[in-house]
Amino acid sequence: MKKKVHFFQSVNFKIALSFILLLLITIQIIGGYFIRELETTTVNEFKKNMDTQVLQLASSLSNYMGGKTEEERAEVDANLKKALADFQTSEIIEARVVDDKGIVRATSDLNQQGVIGKKNDYRDLNDFNIKKYPALDNDKRVYINVQPIQSPTGDTVIGVLYVKSNIERKYDELTNTASIFLTASLISGIISIAVTLLIARSITQPIGEMREQALRIARGDYSGKVKIYGKDELGQLADTFNQLAERIEEAQETMEAERNRLDSVLTHMTDGVIATDRRGKVITINEMALSLLNVKTENVIGSSLLELLDIEADYTLRKLLEEPNEMIIDRSLSEKEEDQMIIRIDFTMIRRESGFITGLVCVLHDVTEQEKNERERREFVSNVSHELRTPLTSMRSYIEALSEGAWENPDIAPNFLNVTLEETDRMIRMINDLLNLSRMDSGNAHLQLEYVNFNELINFVLDRFDMMLVSTQKNYIIRREFTKRDLWVEVDTDKIIQVLDNILNNAVKYSPDGGEITCRLLETHNNVVFSISDQGLGIPKKDISKVFERFYRVDKARARAQGGTGLGLAISKEVVKAHNGLIWVESEEGQGSTFYISLPYEPYEEDWWE
């Protein structure tokens, strides 16, 4: 927002005020010195002139003084009066002659003619000494000059001349001169103000235009140009400013392009990125980092990195700067698999060319799946080792017994050999299952697809289990609830039979004697769904999500006693997945389980085969 500058705060006013004050100070100094010198010169000249005139008059009056008789005295007085009248000027207030007896012989003041012939009343004339001094007369300044009158021979004082001159007029002239000087100073000051404002405007106008252009640049508008008024320093500055604006525009465009590229890179990165300042406060965070940490931008910017990552209890910012190693943090919301979140963080310092550290960059990698795979790999290796070690240990025990002579005992030797063969078959089945899983994991297990009547395929498998139940004299009942419509599905027959065998075997194994197994087949809009329900022990809720994992058993002791490998449901899941289908289970502990198999299905009309 543009802030208005008042006139008294502007550079115009400051320049004008500076010039005016400088001018006034100069005028005052020069004027004071001039008036003082003029006053001194004028007053001294006046006094010197009056002193000369008074001295000359006193010399001339010495020729008129004297006379013993009345006629002589009358003639002398007439001559004195005439001499004083001739001496009288506008500057002389009074000229008085007093003889050596103190009698006033003549005066030039018409108002003082009555004192002639009388005793002198001026004290300054009593001692007949030379006196020169200023005085006040009716509040006006006068100059008193007392000059003794010598006899013609110069050996005696025969009288005294008293002259009072008007020096006030000289001071009035000086006052008039000072008034004229002050008036001239005021006029020159006014003219100087106008000239100064014009000069200041010629200086500040380009500066103001550059300020306006700077504000436009700050708003992102680089279209304007500063007008160049001349080739002086301001003109060169304006031209430089225009060049600077062009460079800033180019730099801004480059920075904006780089920022857009950086934002695009950060936005589309599969890893989270966080940047901080040197105090560890977050200044940049991309969408992936927000998603991984489950936070919002407005709550993160400006916050501490240690608090954001929840590592302030174990780390300090100094420790991260000194040892910017990777770390693993667990951001899991719960123990459920879908809520698991494990993040690996790599730290890198941001340095200037001088080596000064200005911040940190943290790269967040979601390694939940990697950690899960690594954990599963370790568990898989452990399970395989355990599963293989059990039959091998059993076989070793029996073979050692046979090698030690048990083979000669006809009662126990056949039994030991049968156990060894069973354990061997069990290991072969396990290895075959592992090979099948390996082929499916690597994508090398190719399906031999063909359209089959799914109703008949399931009936074929169930018929075999019916015969097996009869031959083993088990009291299981297999109930069938199928749709009446024939469902033709494109499947790999052998692999689907393997899936059905695995699930039905589990239903038989974990159902109580005399239990009922219900098999249902139905069609939905785009799928066929086959379900197998038993009345067995059921699956605890915490184990439902894990039953399709390799080697996972709900009841490990019972499963091994019944000869299971722990891979049947894992293989079934991979086979169904290869058919673009789904397999899942619903169960309650103590109330049996229901396994569902859903396969893609496209209904057809009867004439489709024609």
Summary of the structure (lengths in Angstrom):
residues: 610
radius of gyration: 64.9
end to end distance: 82.2
largest distance: 207.8
contacts: 1648
relative contact order: 0.05
helix: 53%
strand: 20%
